Amino acid sequence: MNIEENTLISSLQNEKIKHVNKILRQSKFRKHHSQFAVEGIKLIKEILKSGIKINSIFVTSEAYEKYTDDLIQIKNNSPFTIYKVTEKIMSKISSLTSPPGLICLCEMIDKIQMMDKIVKNDKIVILENIQDPHNLGTLFRICDAMNVKAVAVTEGSCDIYNPKVLRGSMGSIFRLDIFWVNDIITFISDLKKHDFEICASTVDKNDSPISKIKYNKKTAVIIGNEGNGINPETIKLCDKKITIPTNQEIDSLNAAVAAGIIIWEITGRGEQLNE
């Protein structure tokens, strides 16, 4: 396999390098160009399986030698341009402390609210204003693990293409149906028209313990902001308020931890995994 660029890129002023550097670091730049970037061979393979278009790959000589067979296989399935870069360039543009030597530039897939597709699922997780990228990535991974494939994300949340989100999801983000929700009030109203019961996860110990109530077959659960929880206006529209009973000395659980427990419960404690 030959690298299309005969010249080794060694300058940070190279336009391609400046472009991918901004893609990794700036959400607005990603959205403007409808592109995102992942690092490492594992996520690149997940990209390939998902059918997302690969634009180009930037690779160091060492990584190129190490992953030659993988790159040949990937390139045979998805034509793209490979650019060889110096170790110094890679360390400068990588978002990781220990760069894996591979950065893949990809084209975004539209993640818009498509109600006809969302309501085909029996279980939906709604993430309202989740702002920590590590939490968001972990939440995606939890949903994937519990076989909840429909995840709605409100516009006040972190960019789903943030590199920390992508790494935290461990590839799950490419296996889920993720939808942007611009207006959660309208979204909830539409779900109710399709017979969904809406549950708000809270930290109020007076609300219903998650293990003590019966969930409808069609259930949507809302996970709120790490610090402020669910917006009060959103809670008013919910059919049930559910909470995880905890030690009285504990104020609240991490959003991802709480979500894992709640999703386990609403999916029948793992029964959905056999479907």
Accessible surface in RSA format (square Angstrom, percent):
REM  Atomic radii and reference values for relative SASA: ProtOr
REM  Chains: A
REM  Algorithm: Lee & Richards
REM  Probe-radius: 1.40
REM  Slices: 20
REM RES _ NUM      All-atoms   Total-Side   Main-Chain    Non-polar    All polar
REM                ABS   REL    ABS   REL    ABS   REL    ABS   REL    ABS   REL
RES MET A   1    72.38  37.5   9.47   6.3  62.91 149.8  23.34  19.8  49.04  65.0
RES ASN A   2   131.78  90.9 120.31 116.3  11.47  27.6  30.61  73.7 101.17  97.8
RES ILE A   3    24.84  14.1  13.24   9.9  11.61  28.0  13.24   9.5  11.61  31.5
RES GLU A   4    84.43  48.5  58.64  44.4  25.79  61.4  48.40  93.6  36.03  29.4
RES GLU A   5    61.67  35.4  54.42  41.2   7.25  17.3   1.59   3.1  60.08  49.1
RES ASN A   6   151.16 104.2 110.36 106.6  40.80  98.2  35.64  85.8 115.51 111.7
RES THR A   7   104.56  74.4  98.56  99.9   6.01  14.3  69.39  93.2  35.17  53.2
RES LEU A   8    79.22  44.1  64.84  46.4  14.38  36.1  66.19  46.5  13.02  35.0
RES ILE A   9    11.65   6.6   7.28   5.4   4.37  10.5  11.65   8.4   0.00   0.0
RES SER A  10    77.19  65.2  52.69  70.3  24.50  56.4  20.07  42.7  57.12  80.0
RES SER A  11    52.13  44.1  47.41  63.3   4.72  10.9  40.22  85.7  11.90  16.7
RES LEU A  12    67.58  37.6  59.62  42.7   7.96  20.0  59.62  41.9   7.96  21.4
RES GLN A  13   126.95  71.0 118.43  86.6   8.52  20.3  55.58 118.3  71.37  54.1
RES ASN A  14    49.48  34.1  39.47  38.1  10.01  24.1  11.04  26.6  38.44  37.2
RES GLU A  15   122.70  70.4 115.81  87.6   6.89  16.4  66.05 127.8  56.64  46.2
RES LYS A  16    86.24  42.1  81.52  50.0   4.72  11.2  39.07  35.2  47.17  50.2
RES ILE A  17     0.73   0.4   0.73   0.5   0.00   0.0   0.73   0.5   0.00   0.0
RES LYS A  18    74.60  36.4  71.66  44.0   2.94   7.0  38.14  34.3  36.46  38.8
RES HIS A  19    44.10  24.1  40.88  28.4   3.22   8.2  28.98  29.9  15.13  17.6
RES VAL A  20     0.00   0.0   0.00   0.0   0.00   0.0   0.00   0.0   0.00   0.0
RES ASN A  21    44.73  30.8  44.69  43.2   0.04   0.1   0.49   1.2  44.25  42.8
RES LYS A  22    88.26  43.1  87.14  53.5   1.13   2.7  34.43  31.0  53.83  57.3
RES ILE A  23     0.21   0.1   0.00   0.0   0.21   0.5   0.00   0.0   0.21   0.6
RES LEU A  24     5.49   3.1   0.43   0.3   5.05  12.7   0.93   0.7   4.55  12.3
RES ARG A  25   116.60  49.0  84.20  42.9  32.39  77.1  51.74  70.7  64.86  39.3
RES GLN A  26    84.84  47.4  81.32  59.4   3.52   8.4  26.64  56.7  58.20  44.1
RES SER A  27    37.90  32.0  31.29  41.8   6.61  15.2  28.07  59.8   9.83  13.8
RES LYS A  28   179.52  87.6 173.04 106.2   6.48  15.4 117.30 105.6  62.22  66.3
RES PHE A  29    39.37  19.7  35.12  21.8   4.25  11.1  38.60  23.4   0.77   2.2
RES ARG A  30     6.37   2.7   6.37   3.2   0.00   0.0   0.78   1.1   5.59   3.4
RES LYS A  31   118.26  57.7 101.73  62.4  16.53  39.3  57.29  51.6  60.97  64.9
RES HIS A  32   147.01  80.3 115.58  80.3  31.42  80.4  74.68  77.0  72.33  84.2
RES HIS A  33    68.74  37.6  52.60  36.6  16.13  41.3  35.47  36.6  33.27  38.7
RES SER A  34    57.22  48.4  56.92  76.0   0.30   0.7  24.57  52.3  32.65  45.7
RES GLN A  35    18.80  10.5  18.80  13.7   0.00   0.0   0.61   1.3  18.19  13.8
RES PHE A  36     0.02   0.0   0.02   0.0   0.00   0.0   0.02   0.0   0.00   0.0
RES ALA A  37     1.65   1.5   0.00   0.0   1.65   3.8   0.00   0.0   1.65   4.4
RES VAL A  38     3.04   2.0   0.00   0.0   3.04   7.3   3.04   2.6   0.00   0.0
RES GLU A  39    11.75   6.7   2.42   1.8   9.33  22.2   2.42   4.7   9.34   7.6
RES GLY A  40     9.83  12.1   0.00   N/A   9.83  12.1   9.83  27.0   0.00   0.0
RES ILE A  41    28.77  16.4  26.18  19.5   2.59   6.2  26.18  18.9   2.59   7.0
RES LYS A  42   101.96  49.7  98.64  60.5   3.33   7.9  91.60  82.4  10.37  11.0
RES LEU A  43    13.00   7.2  12.56   9.0   0.44   1.1  12.56   8.8   0.44   1.2
RES ILE A  44     0.00   0.0   0.00   0.0   0.00   0.0   0.00   0.0   0.00   0.0
RES LYS A  45    86.04  42.0  85.40  52.4   0.64   1.5  43.50  39.2  42.54  45.3
RES GLU A  46    17.59  10.1  16.72  12.7   0.87   2.1   0.37   0.7  17.22  14.1
RES ILE A  47     0.00   0.0   0.00   0.0   0.00   0.0   0.00   0.0   0.00   0.0
RES LEU A  48    41.28  23.0  29.71  21.3  11.57  29.1  29.90  21.0  11.38  30.6
RES LYS A  49   154.32  75.3 116.82  71.7  37.50  89.3  82.34  74.1  71.99  76.7
RES SER A  50    39.91  33.7   4.20   5.6  35.71  82.3  15.54  33.1  24.36  34.1
RES GLY A  51    64.84  80.0   0.00   N/A  64.84  80.0  35.23  96.7  29.61  66.3
RES ILE A  52    13.27   7.6   7.23   5.4   6.05  14.6   8.61   6.2   4.66  12.7
RES LYS A  53   137.55  67.1 128.86  79.1   8.70  20.7  77.85  70.1  59.70  63.6
RES ILE A  54     1.74   1.0   0.05   0.0   1.69   4.1   0.05   0.0   1.69   4.6
RES ASN A  55    57.34  39.5  44.81  43.3  12.53  30.2   3.36   8.1  53.99  52.2
RES SER A  56     3.86   3.3   3.86   5.2   0.00   0.0   1.89   4.0   1.97   2.8
RES ILE A  57     0.00   0.0   0.00   0.0   0.00   0.0   0.00   0.0   0.00   0.0
RES PHE A  58     3.26   1.6   3.26   2.0   0.00   0.0   3.26   2.0   0.00   0.0
RES VAL A  59     0.00   0.0   0.00   0.0   0.00   0.0   0.00   0.0   0.00   0.0
RES THR A  60     2.13   1.5   2.13   2.2   0.00   0.0   0.32   0.4   1.81   2.7
RES SER A  61    53.98  45.6  51.96  69.3   2.02   4.7  37.38  79.6  16.60  23.3
RES GLU A  62   127.01  72.9 117.20  88.7   9.80  23.3  47.17  91.2  79.83  65.2
RES ALA A  63     4.80   4.4   2.47   3.8   2.32   5.3   4.51   6.4   0.28   0.8
RES TYR A  64    24.65  11.5  24.65  14.0   0.00   0.0  17.08  12.8   7.57   9.3
RES GLU A  65   126.42  72.6 107.43  81.3  18.99  45.2  45.31  87.6  81.10  66.2
RES LYS A  66   150.52  73.4 115.25  70.7  35.27  84.0  76.80  69.1  73.73  78.5
RES TYR A  67    33.81  15.8  32.98  18.8   0.83   2.2  15.23  11.4  18.58  22.9
RES THR A  68    37.69  26.8  36.97  37.5   0.71   1.7  33.68  45.2   4.01   6.1
RES ASP A  69   118.09  82.7 109.23 108.7   8.86  20.9  37.35  87.9  80.74  80.5
RES ASP A  70    33.85  23.7  32.42  32.3   1.43   3.4   1.44   3.4  32.41  32.3
RES LEU A  71     0.00   0.0   0.00   0.0   0.00   0.0   0.00   0.0   0.00   0.0
RES ILE A  72    61.52  35.0  60.19  44.8   1.33   3.2  61.40  44.2   0.13   0.3
RES GLN A  73   111.01  62.1 107.85  78.8   3.16   7.5  28.50  60.7  82.51  62.6
RES ILE A  74     2.91   1.7   2.91   2.2   0.00   0.0   2.91   2.1   0.00   0.0
RES LYS A  75    40.58  19.8  36.58  22.4   3.99   9.5  30.70  27.6   9.87  10.5
RES ASN A  76   119.00  82.1  82.86  80.1  36.14  87.0  25.68  61.8  93.32  90.2
RES ASN A  77    97.40  67.2  64.97  62.8  32.43  78.1  13.04  31.4  84.36  81.5
RES SER A  78    17.55  14.8  15.50  20.7   2.05   4.7   9.29  19.8   8.26  11.6
RES PRO A  79   114.57  83.5  99.43  90.6  15.14  55.0  99.91  82.5  14.66  91.1
RES PHE A  80    14.56   7.3   0.00   0.0  14.56  37.9  10.93   6.6   3.63  10.4
RES THR A  81    38.40  27.3  38.03  38.6   0.37   0.9   6.19   8.3  32.21  48.7
RES ILE A  82     0.00   0.0   0.00   0.0   0.00   0.0   0.00   0.0   0.00   0.0
RES TYR A  83    22.54  10.5  22.54  12.8   0.00   0.0   2.81   2.1  19.73  24.3
RES LYS A  84    51.10  24.9  51.09  31.3   0.00   0.0  15.53  14.0  35.57  37.9
RES VAL A  85     1.08   0.7   0.00   0.0   1.08   2.6   0.00   0.0   1.08   2.9
RES THR A  86    31.75  22.6  26.56  26.9   5.19  12.4  30.57  41.1   1.18   1.8
RES GLU A  87    98.00  56.3  92.61  70.1   5.39  12.8  62.96 121.8  35.04  28.6
RES LYS A  88   145.34  70.9 136.90  84.0   8.44  20.1  85.38  76.9  59.96  63.9
RES ILE A  89     3.40   1.9   3.40   2.5   0.00   0.0   3.40   2.4   0.00   0.0
RES MET A  90     2.23   1.2   2.23   1.5   0.00   0.0   2.20   1.9   0.03   0.0
RES SER A  91    65.30  55.2  45.84  61.2  19.45  44.8  34.18  72.8  31.12  43.6
RES LYS A  92   116.28  56.7  96.79  59.4  19.49  46.4  42.58  38.3  73.70  78.5
RES ILE A  93     0.49   0.3   0.49   0.4   0.00   0.0   0.49   0.4   0.00   0.0
RES SER A  94     7.02   5.9   0.00   0.0   7.02  16.2   0.00   0.0   7.02   9.8
RES SER A  95    42.40  35.8  13.26  17.7  29.13  67.1  19.93  42.4  22.47  31.5
RES LEU A  96    47.62  26.5  37.43  26.8  10.19  25.6  39.66  27.9   7.96  21.4
RES THR A  97   144.58 102.8 108.80 110.3  35.78  85.3  81.32 109.2  63.25  95.6
RES SER A  98    92.56  78.2  74.36  99.2  18.20  41.9  44.83  95.5  47.73  66.9
RES PRO A  99    46.31  33.8  23.46  21.4  22.85  83.1  23.46  19.4  22.85 142.0
RES PRO A 100    45.55  33.2  23.34  21.3  22.21  80.7  36.57  30.2   8.98  55.8
RES GLY A 101     5.68   7.0   0.00   N/A   5.68   7.0   5.68  15.6   0.00   0.0
RES LEU A 102     0.08   0.0   0.00   0.0   0.08   0.2   0.00   0.0   0.08   0.2
RES ILE A 103     0.00   0.0   0.00   0.0   0.00   0.0   0.00   0.0   0.00   0.0
RES CYS A 104     0.00   0.0   0.00   0.0   0.00   0.0   0.00   0.0   0.00   0.0
RES LEU A 105     7.76   4.3   7.76   5.5   0.00   0.0   7.76   5.4   0.00   0.0
RES CYS A 106     0.00   0.0   0.00   0.0   0.00   0.0   0.00   0.0   0.00   0.0
RES GLU A 107    44.56  25.6  43.51  32.9   1.05   2.5  19.69  38.1  24.88  20.3
RES MET A 108    42.29  21.9  21.60  14.3  20.70  49.3   6.63   5.6  35.66  47.2
RES ILE A 109    79.60  45.3  74.10  55.2   5.50  13.3  77.04  55.5   2.56   7.0
RES ASP A 110   114.63  80.3 100.30  99.8  14.33  33.9  21.71  51.1  92.92  92.7
RES LYS A 111    34.32  16.7  29.32  18.0   5.00  11.9  11.26  10.1  23.05  24.6
RES ILE A 112   101.44  57.7 100.48  74.9   0.96   2.3 101.44  73.0   0.00   0.0
RES GLN A 113    63.16  35.3  39.74  29.0  23.42  55.8  16.74  35.6  46.42  35.2
RES MET A 114    68.13  35.3  63.22  41.8   4.91  11.7  35.53  30.2  32.60  43.2
RES MET A 115    34.17  17.7  29.21  19.3   4.96  11.8  29.21  24.8   4.96   6.6
RES ASP A 116   106.02  74.3  95.80  95.4  10.22  24.2  45.13 106.2  60.89  60.7
RES LYS A 117    87.44  42.7  86.10  52.8   1.34   3.2  45.28  40.8  42.16  44.9
RES ILE A 118     0.54   0.3   0.54   0.4   0.00   0.0   0.54   0.4   0.00   0.0
RES VAL A 119    24.70  16.3  15.47  14.0   9.24  22.3  15.47  13.4   9.24  25.1
RES LYS A 120   169.01  82.5 131.56  80.7  37.45  89.2  85.49  77.0  83.51  89.0
RES ASN A 121    33.08  22.8  28.24  27.3   4.85  11.7   8.01  19.3  25.07  24.2
RES ASP A 122    56.07  39.3  49.94  49.7   6.13  14.5  10.50  24.7  45.57  45.4
RES LYS A 123    21.01  10.2  17.92  11.0   3.09   7.4   3.75   3.4  17.26  18.4
RES ILE A 124     0.66   0.4   0.66   0.5   0.00   0.0   0.66   0.5   0.00   0.0
RES VAL A 125     0.00   0.0   0.00   0.0   0.00   0.0   0.00   0.0   0.00   0.0
RES ILE A 126     0.00   0.0   0.00   0.0   0.00   0.0   0.00   0.0   0.00   0.0
RES LEU A 127     0.02   0.0   0.02   0.0   0.00   0.0   0.02   0.0   0.00   0.0
RES GLU A 128     5.55   3.2   5.55   4.2   0.00   0.0   2.04   3.9   3.51   2.9
RES ASN A 129    46.06  31.8  46.06  44.5   0.00   0.0   4.67  11.2  41.39  40.0
RES ILE A 130     0.00   0.0   0.00   0.0   0.00   0.0   0.00   0.0   0.00   0.0
RES GLN A 131   108.67  60.8  94.74  69.2  13.93  33.2  25.85  55.0  82.82  62.8
RES ASP A 132    56.13  39.3  50.92  50.7   5.22  12.3  12.47  29.3  43.66  43.5
RES PRO A 133    25.91  18.9  25.91  23.6   0.00   0.0  25.91  21.4   0.00   0.0
RES HIS A 134   105.27  57.5 104.08  72.3   1.19   3.0  73.48  75.7  31.79  37.0
RES ASN A 135    15.42  10.6  15.22  14.7   0.21   0.5   0.26   0.6  15.17  14.7
RES LEU A 136     0.00   0.0   0.00   0.0   0.00   0.0   0.00   0.0   0.00   0.0
RES GLY A 137     0.00   0.0   0.00   N/A   0.00   0.0   0.00   0.0   0.00   0.0
RES THR A 138    53.02  37.7  52.87  53.6   0.15   0.4  31.10  41.8  21.92  33.1
RES LEU A 139     0.00   0.0   0.00   0.0   0.00   0.0   0.00   0.0   0.00   0.0
RES PHE A 140     0.00   0.0   0.00   0.0   0.00   0.0   0.00   0.0   0.00   0.0
RES ARG A 141   118.17  49.6 117.69  60.0   0.48   1.2  21.09  28.8  97.08  58.8
RES ILE A 142    32.34  18.4  30.11  22.4   2.23   5.4  32.34  23.3   0.00   0.0
RES CYS A 143     0.01   0.0   0.01   0.0   0.00   0.0   0.00   0.0   0.01   0.0
RES ASP A 144    21.37  15.0  12.63  12.6   8.74  20.7   1.84   4.3  19.53  19.5
RES ALA A 145    62.44  57.4  37.66  58.1  24.78  56.4  50.50  71.1  11.94  31.6
RES MET A 146    32.29  16.7  32.07  21.2   0.22   0.5  30.88  26.3   1.41   1.9
RES ASN A 147    46.91  32.3  42.25  40.8   4.65  11.2   6.33  15.2  40.58  39.2
RES VAL A 148     0.90   0.6   0.00   0.0   0.90   2.2   0.90   0.8   0.00   0.0
RES LYS A 149    65.14  31.8  62.81  38.5   2.33   5.6  48.32  43.5  16.82  17.9
RES ALA A 150     0.14   0.1   0.14   0.2   0.00   0.0   0.14   0.2   0.00   0.0
RES VAL A 151     0.11   0.1   0.00   0.0   0.11   0.3   0.03   0.0   0.08   0.2
RES ALA A 152     0.51   0.5   0.33   0.5   0.18   0.4   0.33   0.5   0.18   0.5
RES VAL A 153     0.25   0.2   0.25   0.2   0.00   0.0   0.25   0.2   0.00   0.0
RES THR A 154     8.62   6.1   8.62   8.7   0.00   0.0   8.62  11.6   0.00   0.0
RES GLU A 155   117.69  67.6  94.85  71.8  22.84  54.4  33.67  65.1  84.02  68.6
RES GLY A 156    35.28  43.5   0.00   N/A  35.28  43.5  26.82  73.6   8.46  18.9
RES SER A 157    14.14  11.9   0.00   0.0  14.14  32.6   0.48   1.0  13.66  19.1
RES CYS A 158    18.75  14.2   7.78   8.7  10.97  25.8  12.17  30.8   6.58   7.1
RES ASP A 159    14.29  10.0   7.22   7.2   7.07  16.7   7.36  17.3   6.94   6.9
RES ILE A 160     0.48   0.3   0.48   0.4   0.00   0.0   0.48   0.3   0.00   0.0
RES TYR A 161    11.90   5.6  11.38   6.5   0.52   1.4   9.98   7.5   1.91   2.4
RES ASN A 162    33.68  23.2  33.68  32.5   0.00   0.0   0.00   0.0  33.68  32.6
RES PRO A 163    13.63   9.9  12.14  11.1   1.49   5.4  13.45  11.1   0.18   1.1
RES LYS A 164    93.64  45.7  91.93  56.4   1.71   4.1  40.19  36.2  53.45  56.9
RES VAL A 165     0.00   0.0   0.00   0.0   0.00   0.0   0.00   0.0   0.00   0.0
RES LEU A 166     1.14   0.6   1.14   0.8   0.00   0.0   1.14   0.8   0.00   0.0
RES ARG A 167    62.52  26.2  56.83  29.0   5.69  13.5  35.23  48.1  27.29  16.5
RES GLY A 168    22.78  28.1   0.00   N/A  22.78  28.1  18.54  50.9   4.24   9.5
RES SER A 169     0.00   0.0   0.00   0.0   0.00   0.0   0.00   0.0   0.00   0.0
RES MET A 170    74.27  38.5  71.41  47.3   2.86   6.8  46.25  39.3  28.03  37.1
RES GLY A 171     0.00   0.0   0.00   N/A   0.00   0.0   0.00   0.0   0.00   0.0
RES SER A 172     2.91   2.5   2.91   3.9   0.00   0.0   0.00   0.0   2.91   4.1
RES ILE A 173     3.50   2.0   2.53   1.9   0.98   2.4   2.53   1.8   0.98   2.6
RES PHE A 174    26.81  13.4   4.72   2.9  22.09  57.5   8.58   5.2  18.23  52.2
RES ARG A 175   110.95  46.6  85.74  43.7  25.21  60.0  62.55  85.5  48.41  29.3
RES LEU A 176     6.39   3.6   0.00   0.0   6.39  16.1   0.37   0.3   6.02  16.2
RES ASP A 177    43.92  30.8  41.24  41.0   2.69   6.3   3.46   8.2  40.46  40.3
RES ILE A 178     3.49   2.0   1.43   1.1   2.06   5.0   1.43   1.0   2.06   5.6
RES PHE A 179     3.24   1.6   3.20   2.0   0.04   0.1   3.24   2.0   0.00   0.0
RES TRP A 180    56.85  22.8  55.12  26.7   1.73   4.1  39.77  21.2  17.08  27.7
RES VAL A 181     1.24   0.8   0.00   0.0   1.24   3.0   0.01   0.0   1.22   3.3
RES ASN A 182   113.34  78.2  95.62  92.4  17.72  42.7  26.59  64.0  86.75  83.9
RES ASP A 183    70.91  49.7  65.15  64.8   5.76  13.6  30.57  72.0  40.33  40.2
RES ILE A 184    23.12  13.2  19.21  14.3   3.91   9.4  19.21  13.8   3.91  10.6
RES ILE A 185    73.49  41.8  73.47  54.7   0.02   0.1  73.47  52.9   0.02   0.1
RES THR A 186    66.52  47.3  63.41  64.3   3.11   7.4  47.09  63.2  19.43  29.4
RES PHE A 187     0.03   0.0   0.00   0.0   0.03   0.1   0.00   0.0   0.03   0.1
RES ILE A 188     0.87   0.5   0.87   0.6   0.00   0.0   0.87   0.6   0.00   0.0
RES SER A 189    48.73  41.2  43.50  58.0   5.23  12.1  24.30  51.7  24.43  34.2
RES ASP A 190    34.01  23.8  33.75  33.6   0.27   0.6   6.14  14.5  27.87  27.8
RES LEU A 191     0.00   0.0   0.00   0.0   0.00   0.0   0.00   0.0   0.00   0.0
RES LYS A 192    78.26  38.2  63.97  39.3  14.28  34.0  40.11  36.1  38.15  40.6
RES LYS A 193   154.44  75.3 119.05  73.0  35.39  84.3  81.85  73.7  72.59  77.3
RES HIS A 194    71.21  38.9  66.34  46.1   4.87  12.5  46.91  48.3  24.30  28.3
RES ASP A 195   110.62  77.5  94.15  93.7  16.47  38.9  28.56  67.2  82.05  81.8
RES PHE A 196     6.73   3.4   0.00   0.0   6.73  17.5   0.38   0.2   6.35  18.2
RES GLU A 197    18.46  10.6  15.73  11.9   2.73   6.5   5.75  11.1  12.70  10.4
RES ILE A 198     0.00   0.0   0.00   0.0   0.00   0.0   0.00   0.0   0.00   0.0
RES CYS A 199     0.00   0.0   0.00   0.0   0.00   0.0   0.00   0.0   0.00   0.0
RES ALA A 200     0.00   0.0   0.00   0.0   0.00   0.0   0.00   0.0   0.00   0.0
RES SER A 201    18.14  15.3   9.65  12.9   8.49  19.6   5.52  11.8  12.62  17.7
RES THR A 202    27.31  19.4  11.12  11.3  16.20  38.6  19.03  25.6   8.28  12.5
RES VAL A 203    99.51  65.5  85.69  77.6  13.83  33.3  89.25  77.5  10.27  27.8
RES ASP A 204    65.11  45.6  56.89  56.6   8.22  19.4  23.43  55.1  41.68  41.6
RES LYS A 205    91.08  44.4  63.03  38.7  28.04  66.8  61.77  55.6  29.31  31.2
RES ASN A 206   141.18  97.4 106.97 103.4  34.21  82.4  28.69  69.1 112.48 108.7
RES ASP A 207    19.48  13.6  11.90  11.8   7.59  17.9   4.43  10.4  15.06  15.0
RES SER A 208    42.87  36.2  36.99  49.4   5.88  13.6   6.36  13.5  36.51  51.1
RES PRO A 209    44.68  32.6  44.68  40.7   0.00   0.0  44.68  36.9   0.00   0.0
RES ILE A 210     6.72   3.8   6.55   4.9   0.17   0.4   6.55   4.7   0.17   0.5
RES SER A 211    53.20  45.0  31.05  41.4  22.15  51.0  15.56  33.1  37.63  52.7
RES LYS A 212   159.63  77.9 126.02  77.3  33.62  80.0  74.76  67.3  84.87  90.4
RES ILE A 213    41.92  23.9  22.86  17.0  19.06  45.9  30.04  21.6  11.88  32.2
RES LYS A 214   182.17  88.9 167.72 102.9  14.44  34.4 115.63 104.1  66.54  70.9
RES TYR A 215    33.82  15.8  15.24   8.7  18.58  48.3  15.29  11.5  18.54  22.9
RES ASN A 216    71.21  49.1  64.06  61.9   7.15  17.2  13.03  31.4  58.18  56.2
RES LYS A 217   152.76  74.5 136.96  84.0  15.80  37.6  86.28  77.7  66.48  70.8
RES LYS A 218    54.74  26.7  53.64  32.9   1.10   2.6  29.66  26.7  25.08  26.7
RES THR A 219     0.00   0.0   0.00   0.0   0.00   0.0   0.00   0.0   0.00   0.0
RES ALA A 220     0.00   0.0   0.00   0.0   0.00   0.0   0.00   0.0   0.00   0.0
RES VAL A 221     0.00   0.0   0.00   0.0   0.00   0.0   0.00   0.0   0.00   0.0
RES ILE A 222     0.00   0.0   0.00   0.0   0.00   0.0   0.00   0.0   0.00   0.0
RES ILE A 223     4.67   2.7   4.67   3.5   0.00   0.0   4.67   3.4   0.00   0.0
RES GLY A 224     8.29  10.2   0.00   N/A   8.29  10.2   1.50   4.1   6.79  15.2
RES ASN A 225    19.42  13.4  14.37  13.9   5.05  12.2   3.34   8.0  16.07  15.5
RES GLU A 226    65.41  37.6  32.70  24.7  32.71  77.9  33.04  63.9  32.37  26.4
RES GLY A 227    70.70  87.2   0.00   N/A  70.70  87.2  35.56  97.6  35.14  78.7
RES ASN A 228   135.66  93.6 104.76 101.2  30.91  74.4  32.15  77.4 103.51 100.0
RES GLY A 229    32.43  40.0   0.00   N/A  32.43  40.0  26.13  71.7   6.30  14.1
RES ILE A 230    10.38   5.9   0.67   0.5   9.71  23.4   0.78   0.6   9.60  26.0
RES ASN A 231    67.60  46.6  60.40  58.4   7.19  17.3  10.39  25.0  57.21  55.3
RES PRO A 232    92.95  67.7  89.64  81.7   3.31  12.0  91.25  75.3   1.70  10.6
RES GLU A 233    98.78  56.7  96.34  72.9   2.44   5.8  45.12  87.3  53.67  43.8
RES THR A 234     1.71   1.2   1.71   1.7   0.00   0.0   0.00   0.0   1.71   2.6
RES ILE A 235    44.95  25.6  41.40  30.8   3.55   8.5  41.40  29.8   3.55   9.6
RES LYS A 236   152.11  74.2 116.73  71.6  35.38  84.2  84.23  75.8  67.87  72.3
RES LEU A 237    57.40  32.0  55.26  39.5   2.14   5.4  57.37  40.3   0.03   0.1
RES CYS A 238    19.51  14.8   0.00   0.0  19.51  45.8   0.00   0.0  19.51  21.0
RES ASP A 239    74.31  52.1  40.20  40.0  34.11  80.7  19.47  45.8  54.85  54.7
RES LYS A 240    57.63  28.1  51.03  31.3   6.59  15.7  46.53  41.9  11.10  11.8
RES LYS A 241    93.44  45.6  86.54  53.1   6.91  16.4  37.61  33.9  55.83  59.5
RES ILE A 242     0.00   0.0   0.00   0.0   0.00   0.0   0.00   0.0   0.00   0.0
RES THR A 243     6.64   4.7   6.03   6.1   0.61   1.4   3.83   5.1   2.81   4.2
RES ILE A 244    28.28  16.1  19.55  14.6   8.72  21.0  19.55  14.1   8.72  23.7
RES PRO A 245    83.76  61.0  59.21  54.0  24.55  89.2  66.83  55.2  16.92 105.2
RES THR A 246    37.75  26.9  16.51  16.7  21.25  50.6  24.50  32.9  13.25  20.0
RES ASN A 247    97.57  67.3  76.54  74.0  21.02  50.6  30.13  72.5  67.43  65.2
RES GLN A 248   143.30  80.1 121.05  88.5  22.25  53.0  61.10 130.0  82.21  62.3
RES GLU A 249   154.97  89.0 123.46  93.4  31.51  75.0  48.35  93.5 106.62  87.1
RES ILE A 250    76.72  43.7  75.02  55.9   1.70   4.1  76.18  54.9   0.54   1.5
RES ASP A 251   128.90  90.3 111.41 110.9  17.50  41.4  35.35  83.2  93.55  93.3
RES SER A 252    63.19  53.4  41.02  54.7  22.18  51.1  16.60  35.3  46.59  65.3
RES LEU A 253    62.93  35.0  42.80  30.6  20.13  50.6  45.61  32.0  17.32  46.6
RES ASN A 254    77.04  53.1  57.51  55.6  19.53  47.0  32.10  77.3  44.94  43.4
RES ALA A 255    10.98  10.1   3.01   4.6   7.97  18.1   8.45  11.9   2.54   6.7
RES ALA A 256     5.61   5.2   5.53   8.5   0.08   0.2   5.61   7.9   0.00   0.0
RES VAL A 257    81.22  53.4  73.00  66.1   8.22  19.8  79.72  69.3   1.50   4.1
RES ALA A 258    18.57  17.1  18.57  28.7   0.00   0.0  18.57  26.1   0.00   0.0
RES ALA A 259     0.00   0.0   0.00   0.0   0.00   0.0   0.00   0.0   0.00   0.0
RES GLY A 260    18.80  23.2   0.00   N/A  18.80  23.2  14.56  39.9   4.24   9.5
RES ILE A 261    66.82  38.0  62.58  46.6   4.24  10.2  66.23  47.7   0.58   1.6
RES ILE A 262     2.82   1.6   2.82   2.1   0.00   0.0   2.82   2.0   0.00   0.0
RES ILE A 263     0.00   0.0   0.00   0.0   0.00   0.0   0.00   0.0   0.00   0.0
RES TRP A 264   108.21  43.4 108.21  52.4   0.00   0.0  92.19  49.2  16.02  26.0
RES GLU A 265    24.84  14.3  19.36  14.6   5.49  13.1   0.01   0.0  24.83  20.3
RES ILE A 266     5.91   3.4   0.00   0.0   5.91  14.3   0.07   0.1   5.84  15.9
RES THR A 267     6.75   4.8   0.95   1.0   5.80  13.8   3.73   5.0   3.02   4.6
RES GLY A 268    31.95  39.4   0.00   N/A  31.95  39.4  27.09  74.3   4.86  10.9
RES ARG A 269   130.27  54.7 116.15  59.2  14.12  33.6  40.47  55.3  89.80  54.4
RES GLY A 270    10.62  13.1   0.00   N/A  10.62  13.1   6.45  17.7   4.17   9.3
RES GLU A 271   125.59  72.1 118.88  89.9   6.71  16.0  40.68  78.7  84.91  69.3
RES GLN A 272    22.53  12.6  21.78  15.9   0.75   1.8   3.85   8.2  18.68  14.2
RES LEU A 273    79.56  44.3  53.34  38.2  26.22  65.9  54.17  38.0  25.39  68.3
RES ASN A 274   136.40  94.1 100.29  96.9  36.11  87.0  33.46  80.5 102.93  99.5
RES GLU A 275   160.55  92.2  98.14  74.2  62.41 148.6  74.16 143.4  86.39  70.5
END  Absolute sums over single chains surface
CHAIN  1 A    13487.5      10950.9       2536.6       6726.7       6760.8
END  Absolute sums over all chains
TOTAL         13487.5      10950.9       2536.6       6726.7       6760.8
